[in-house]
Amino acid sequence: MSFFNRLLDHIKKQFDGVKPFSWQVALLLSLFSWFTYLLIRDPSVRQFVSLFGWFFLIIGTEWALIKQTVKIPGMELKIKYGPWITGAIASCALWSNNILIQDAAGAFQAWPLLSVGFAAFPRFIKPGLNFKRPDADARRDLVILTLIGLVLSCWFRFHFLLQDFLRNYPSLAADNMNRSAFVVRFNPNSVPTSGGVAILDTAEAIVRSELNKRSWSDARRWLNNFPAQAPLLNSQILSTAYQSAPSMKETNLWRFNAQFSPSIPTNLLQMQAAWLGPSSQPGGYILQKACSISEAPVQQFVEGLAEAAGVTAPPTPYRMDCSAIESSVPGVNVTRPEPLMEQTGNFFERLFNVILGLLQGFVDLLGRMLGVGRE
């Protein structure tokens, strides 16, 4: 019992100095509202009670930190940080209750503006809760503070707008960003692959599938007519290439076309994926894949007939060799993403090389300290 008595005495001493009209009471009312919120099951009543919890939390925080300042090291400048904390809490309150703010982007954009409001409010209040007109210095500070809040809010808006744009058009991020004033690559190894790579790979798969169905003479006729069919195949190729992300907006900015040059013994098929969207160069860029197609040697058919019993698929009547994808604009990432197993293997390989390099550096440093290897 002595422990509980000491605990009650300690709590009583903490409340003895609390005035009825103070920030401590506001925070206690907020805690009481949140405790009541946990006991309620009706969603509408819970939301109503949560508004009181947020309201008293905002009032108590602003009241407690209204005169608190932080001094910037090396500068004779003091900044009141209370309004920024209160603004962040108010932004979270509006977001959680879906009042004017619907997502995280809106919460970040509203935070500086709400903070400016909380910082400006005390300038219009004098003792006795009477309104006053700020003096000339206060008005100047309010103008500067408002401009700072607007700049920060615009920068948050621009950040989320740019992120949404790159998420809907990932091929933009695959372009060369060295001259961009807004996009900075923190990890050069995480550059996404241009969507044209998937388009050309899909087109190659479609060509191989069509050639597998035909004799060599029929295949040559189909190849001669392939450039004319390319615009008709454009939608099929794009839908297949973006099958994992059918709602991607950048699909409307790609155009597929092809050129076929018949010759003996090797025919040349050039497939192109043209990016019509924004690019580091005027007019976008073009990804190209060249494929040489020729009739398969007779020996292949003889071996195929001899091993017909153990072969599940018939031999193909053609031979198709495709080169690596090339870009008309330097810096566009056309490297295919590695499979998961290869990524894991490369990660452990890089990790092992880093650890080995650290150990080697430590041994070299220890050797220099001990004089080992000196002449």
C-alpha positions as CSV (number, residue, x, y, z in Angstrom):
1,M,0.0,0.0,0.0
2,S,2.9,2.3,0.7
3,F,3.9,2.2,-3.0
4,F,0.4,3.2,-4.2
5,N,0.3,5.9,-1.5
6,R,3.6,7.4,-2.8
7,L,2.4,7.1,-6.4
8,L,-0.8,9.0,-5.5
9,D,1.1,11.6,-3.6
10,H,3.4,12.1,-6.6
11,I,0.5,12.5,-9.0
12,K,-1.2,14.9,-6.5
13,K,2.0,17.1,-6.4
14,Q,2.1,17.2,-10.1
15,F,-1.5,18.5,-10.3
16,D,-1.1,21.0,-7.4
17,G,0.7,23.5,-9.6
18,V,-1.7,23.1,-12.5
19,K,-3.9,26.2,-13.1
20,P,-7.5,25.6,-14.3
21,F,-6.8,27.8,-17.4
22,S,-3.5,26.4,-18.7
23,W,-2.0,24.3,-21.4
24,Q,-1.7,21.3,-19.0
25,V,-5.5,21.2,-18.7
26,A,-5.9,21.3,-22.5
27,L,-3.5,18.3,-22.9
28,L,-5.4,16.5,-20.1
29,L,-8.7,17.1,-21.9
30,S,-7.1,15.8,-25.1
31,L,-6.0,12.6,-23.3
32,F,-9.4,12.2,-21.8
33,S,-11.0,12.6,-25.3
34,W,-8.7,9.9,-26.7
35,F,-9.5,7.6,-23.8
36,T,-13.2,8.1,-24.5
37,Y,-12.6,7.5,-28.2
38,L,-11.1,4.1,-27.5
39,L,-14.3,3.1,-25.5
40,I,-16.7,4.1,-28.3
41,R,-17.7,1.6,-31.0
42,D,-20.0,3.8,-33.2
43,P,-17.9,5.2,-36.1
44,S,-19.7,8.5,-36.3
45,V,-19.5,9.1,-32.6
46,R,-15.8,8.1,-32.6
47,Q,-15.0,10.6,-35.3
48,F,-16.9,13.3,-33.3
49,V,-15.0,12.6,-30.1
50,S,-11.7,12.5,-32.0
51,L,-12.3,16.1,-33.2
52,F,-12.2,17.1,-29.5
53,G,-9.0,15.1,-29.0
54,W,-7.3,16.8,-31.9
55,F,-8.7,20.3,-30.9
56,F,-7.4,20.2,-27.3
57,L,-4.1,18.7,-28.5
58,I,-3.6,21.6,-30.9
59,I,-4.6,24.2,-28.3
60,G,-2.4,22.7,-25.6
61,T,0.7,22.3,-27.9
62,E,0.4,25.8,-29.3
63,W,-0.1,27.2,-25.8
64,A,2.9,25.3,-24.3
65,L,5.3,26.2,-27.1
66,I,4.1,29.7,-28.0
67,K,7.2,31.4,-26.5
68,Q,9.8,28.6,-27.1
69,T,12.6,29.4,-29.4
70,V,15.7,27.7,-30.9
71,K,18.9,29.5,-31.7
72,I,20.7,28.7,-34.9
73,P,24.3,28.0,-34.2
74,G,26.7,30.6,-35.6
75,M,23.9,33.1,-36.2
76,E,22.2,35.6,-33.9
77,L,18.8,34.3,-35.0
78,K,16.1,32.8,-32.9
79,I,13.2,30.8,-34.5
80,K,10.0,29.9,-32.8
81,Y,9.5,26.2,-33.6
82,G,6.1,25.9,-31.8
83,P,3.9,26.9,-34.8
84,W,5.6,24.4,-37.0
85,I,4.9,21.5,-34.6
86,T,1.3,22.8,-34.1
87,G,0.9,23.1,-37.9
88,A,2.0,19.5,-38.4
89,I,-0.5,18.3,-35.8
90,A,-3.3,20.3,-37.4
91,S,-2.4,18.9,-40.8
92,C,-2.5,15.3,-39.4
93,A,-5.9,16.1,-37.8
94,L,-7.5,17.3,-41.0
95,W,-6.0,14.4,-42.9
96,S,-7.2,11.7,-40.4
97,N,-10.8,13.2,-40.5
98,N,-10.8,13.8,-44.3
99,I,-11.5,17.5,-43.8
100,L,-10.1,19.4,-46.8
101,I,-7.1,17.0,-46.9
102,Q,-7.4,13.6,-48.5
103,D,-3.9,12.2,-48.8
104,A,-0.3,12.6,-47.6
105,A,0.6,15.0,-50.4
106,G,-2.2,17.4,-49.3
107,A,-1.0,17.1,-45.6
108,F,2.5,18.1,-46.5
109,Q,1.3,21.0,-48.7
110,A,-1.0,22.3,-46.0
111,W,1.6,22.0,-43.2
112,P,3.6,25.3,-44.0
113,L,0.4,27.3,-44.5
114,L,-1.2,26.1,-41.3
115,S,2.1,26.8,-39.5
116,V,2.1,30.4,-40.8
117,G,-1.4,30.8,-39.5
118,F,-0.5,29.6,-36.0
119,A,2.6,31.9,-36.0
120,A,0.6,34.9,-37.2
121,F,-2.4,34.5,-34.8
122,P,-0.6,35.7,-31.6
123,R,0.4,38.9,-33.5
124,F,-3.3,39.9,-33.6
125,I,-4.1,39.1,-30.0
126,K,-3.4,41.3,-26.9
127,P,-4.0,40.5,-23.2
128,G,-7.7,40.0,-22.5
129,L,-8.3,38.2,-25.8
130,N,-8.8,41.5,-27.7
131,F,-7.7,41.9,-31.3
132,K,-5.0,44.4,-32.2
133,R,-3.3,45.6,-35.3
134,P,0.3,44.5,-35.7
135,D,2.9,47.3,-35.9
136,A,5.1,47.9,-38.9
137,D,7.8,45.4,-37.9
138,A,5.3,42.7,-37.1
139,R,3.6,43.2,-40.5
140,R,6.9,43.0,-42.3
141,D,7.7,39.7,-40.4
142,L,4.3,38.3,-41.3
143,V,4.8,39.1,-45.0
144,I,8.2,37.3,-45.0
145,L,6.8,34.4,-43.0
146,T,3.8,34.1,-45.4
147,L,6.1,34.1,-48.4
148,I,8.3,31.4,-46.8
149,G,5.2,29.2,-46.1
150,L,4.0,29.7,-49.7
151,V,7.4,28.7,-51.1
152,L,7.6,25.6,-49.0
153,S,4.0,24.6,-49.8
154,C,4.8,25.0,-53.5
155,W,7.9,23.0,-53.3
156,F,6.0,20.1,-51.6
157,R,3.4,20.3,-54.3
158,F,6.0,20.3,-57.0
159,H,7.7,17.3,-55.4
160,F,4.6,15.1,-55.3
161,L,3.5,16.3,-58.8
162,L,6.9,15.2,-60.1
163,Q,6.8,11.9,-58.3
164,D,3.3,11.2,-59.7
165,F,4.5,12.2,-63.2
166,L,7.5,9.8,-63.1
167,R,5.3,7.0,-61.6
168,N,2.8,7.3,-64.5
169,Y,5.6,7.8,-67.1
170,P,8.5,5.6,-65.9
171,S,10.2,5.9,-69.3
172,L,10.9,9.5,-68.5
173,A,13.1,8.4,-65.6
174,A,15.0,6.1,-68.0
175,D,16.2,9.0,-70.0
176,N,19.4,11.0,-69.3
177,M,18.7,13.3,-66.3
178,N,22.2,14.9,-66.1
179,R,20.9,18.3,-67.3
180,S,17.7,18.3,-65.2
181,A,17.4,21.0,-62.5
182,F,14.8,19.1,-60.6
183,V,15.5,15.4,-60.7
184,V,18.6,14.1,-58.9
185,R,19.6,10.4,-58.9
186,F,20.7,9.5,-55.4
187,N,21.4,5.9,-56.6
188,P,22.7,5.7,-60.2
189,N,22.2,1.9,-60.2
190,S,18.4,2.2,-59.7
191,V,17.6,3.8,-63.1
192,P,14.4,2.2,-64.5
193,T,14.4,0.5,-67.9
194,S,12.8,2.3,-70.8
195,G,9.4,0.9,-71.7
196,G,10.6,0.6,-75.3
197,V,12.7,-2.4,-74.3
198,A,9.6,-4.4,-73.3
199,I,7.9,-3.3,-76.5
200,L,10.7,-4.5,-78.7
201,D,11.0,-7.8,-76.8
202,T,7.3,-8.3,-77.2
203,A,7.4,-7.6,-80.9
204,E,10.3,-10.1,-81.3
205,A,8.2,-12.7,-79.5
206,I,5.2,-12.0,-81.7
207,V,7.4,-12.3,-84.9
208,R,8.9,-15.6,-83.7
209,S,5.4,-17.0,-82.9
210,E,4.1,-16.1,-86.3
211,L,7.1,-17.6,-88.1
212,N,6.7,-20.8,-86.2
213,K,3.3,-21.3,-87.7
214,R,4.4,-20.9,-91.3
215,S,6.5,-22.5,-93.9
216,W,9.6,-20.6,-95.1
217,S,7.9,-19.3,-98.3
218,D,4.8,-18.2,-96.3
219,A,7.1,-16.7,-93.7
220,R,8.8,-14.5,-96.3
221,R,5.5,-13.3,-97.6
222,W,4.4,-12.4,-94.1
223,L,7.7,-10.6,-93.4
224,N,7.3,-8.6,-96.6
225,N,3.9,-7.4,-95.4
226,F,5.0,-7.0,-91.8
227,P,5.8,-3.2,-92.0
228,A,2.3,-2.5,-93.3
229,Q,0.9,-4.5,-90.4
230,A,3.0,-2.8,-87.8
231,P,0.5,0.1,-87.1
232,L,-2.3,-2.6,-86.6
233,L,-0.1,-4.6,-84.3
234,N,0.8,-1.5,-82.2
235,S,-2.1,-1.8,-79.8
236,Q,-1.5,-5.5,-79.4
237,I,2.2,-5.1,-78.7
238,L,1.6,-2.2,-76.2
239,S,-1.1,-4.1,-74.3
240,T,1.1,-7.2,-74.0
241,A,4.2,-5.2,-73.0
242,Y,2.3,-3.3,-70.3
243,Q,0.2,-6.3,-69.2
244,S,1.5,-5.9,-65.6
245,A,0.5,-2.2,-65.6
246,P,-2.4,-1.8,-68.0
247,S,-3.3,1.7,-66.6
248,M,0.1,3.1,-67.3
249,K,-0.5,6.5,-69.0
250,E,2.7,6.4,-71.0
251,T,1.4,3.7,-73.4
252,N,-0.2,6.4,-75.5
253,L,3.3,8.0,-76.1
254,W,4.9,4.9,-77.7
255,R,4.7,4.1,-81.4
256,F,5.9,0.8,-83.0
257,N,7.0,0.5,-86.6
258,A,9.2,-1.9,-88.6
259,Q,11.2,-2.1,-91.8
260,F,11.9,-5.3,-93.7
261,S,14.8,-5.6,-96.2
262,P,14.6,-8.9,-98.2
263,S,17.9,-10.3,-99.4
264,I,19.6,-13.6,-100.0
265,P,20.5,-15.5,-97.9
266,T,19.8,-13.2,-94.9
267,N,16.8,-10.9,-94.5
268,L,17.0,-7.9,-92.2
269,L,14.1,-6.9,-90.0
270,Q,14.4,-3.6,-88.1
271,M,11.9,-2.9,-85.4
272,Q,11.6,0.5,-83.8
273,A,9.9,1.8,-80.7
274,A,9.5,5.6,-80.9
275,W,9.0,7.6,-77.7
276,L,6.9,10.7,-78.4
277,G,6.8,12.1,-74.9
278,P,9.1,14.6,-73.1
279,S,12.8,13.8,-73.5
280,S,16.3,15.2,-72.9
281,Q,16.4,15.8,-76.7
282,P,13.7,17.5,-78.9
283,G,11.5,15.0,-80.6
284,G,12.0,12.2,-78.1
285,Y,14.1,9.2,-79.0
286,I,13.9,5.9,-80.8
287,L,14.9,2.4,-79.6
288,Q,15.9,-0.1,-82.4
289,K,16.4,-3.8,-82.6
290,A,17.8,-5.4,-85.8
291,C,17.1,-9.1,-86.5
292,S,18.6,-11.2,-89.3
293,I,16.2,-13.9,-90.5
294,S,17.2,-16.7,-92.8
295,E,16.0,-20.1,-93.8
296,A,17.1,-22.9,-91.4
297,P,19.8,-25.3,-92.8
298,V,18.5,-28.6,-94.1
299,Q,20.6,-30.4,-91.6
300,Q,18.3,-29.0,-88.9
301,F,15.3,-30.7,-90.5
302,V,17.2,-34.0,-90.9
303,E,18.1,-34.0,-87.2
304,G,14.6,-33.0,-86.2
305,L,13.1,-35.9,-88.2
306,A,15.6,-38.3,-86.7
307,E,14.8,-37.3,-83.2
308,A,11.1,-36.8,-83.7
309,A,10.2,-39.3,-81.1
310,G,12.0,-37.4,-78.3
311,V,11.3,-33.8,-79.4
312,T,8.2,-32.1,-78.0
313,A,8.3,-29.2,-80.5
314,P,8.9,-29.4,-84.3
315,P,12.0,-27.7,-85.6
316,T,11.6,-24.1,-86.8
317,P,11.9,-23.4,-90.6
318,Y,13.9,-20.3,-90.0
319,R,16.9,-18.9,-88.1
320,M,16.5,-15.5,-86.3
321,D,19.3,-13.6,-84.6
322,C,18.6,-10.3,-83.0
323,S,21.1,-7.7,-81.9
324,A,21.1,-5.7,-78.7
325,I,18.7,-2.8,-78.4
326,E,20.2,0.6,-79.4
327,S,19.0,4.1,-78.6
328,S,19.1,7.1,-80.7
329,V,19.8,9.3,-77.6
330,P,22.8,8.5,-75.4
331,G,22.1,7.9,-71.8
332,V,18.8,6.1,-72.1
333,N,18.8,2.9,-70.0
334,V,18.0,-0.1,-72.3
335,T,19.4,-2.7,-69.8
336,R,16.8,-5.3,-69.0
337,P,16.1,-5.8,-65.3
338,E,17.9,-8.8,-63.8
339,P,16.0,-11.8,-62.5
340,L,15.5,-12.0,-58.8
341,M,18.0,-14.8,-58.4
342,E,20.7,-12.8,-60.3
343,Q,19.9,-9.7,-58.3
344,T,20.3,-11.6,-55.1
345,G,23.6,-13.1,-56.3
346,N,24.9,-9.8,-57.5
347,F,24.0,-8.2,-54.2
348,F,25.9,-10.8,-52.1
349,E,28.8,-10.5,-54.6
350,R,29.0,-6.8,-54.1
351,L,28.6,-7.1,-50.4
352,F,31.4,-9.7,-50.3
353,N,33.6,-7.3,-52.4
354,V,32.9,-4.4,-50.0
355,I,33.8,-6.5,-46.9
356,L,36.9,-7.8,-48.7
357,G,38.0,-4.3,-49.6
358,L,37.4,-3.1,-46.0
359,L,39.5,-6.0,-44.6
360,Q,42.3,-5.3,-47.1
361,G,42.3,-1.6,-46.2
362,F,42.4,-2.5,-42.5
363,V,45.4,-4.9,-43.1
364,D,47.2,-2.2,-45.2
365,L,46.7,0.4,-42.5
366,L,47.8,-2.0,-39.7
367,G,50.9,-2.8,-41.8
368,R,51.8,0.8,-42.2
369,M,51.4,1.4,-38.5
370,L,53.7,-1.5,-37.6
371,G,56.2,-0.6,-40.3
372,V,55.6,-3.8,-42.3
373,G,56.5,-3.5,-46.0
374,R,58.6,-0.3,-45.6
375,E,61.8,-0.1,-47.4
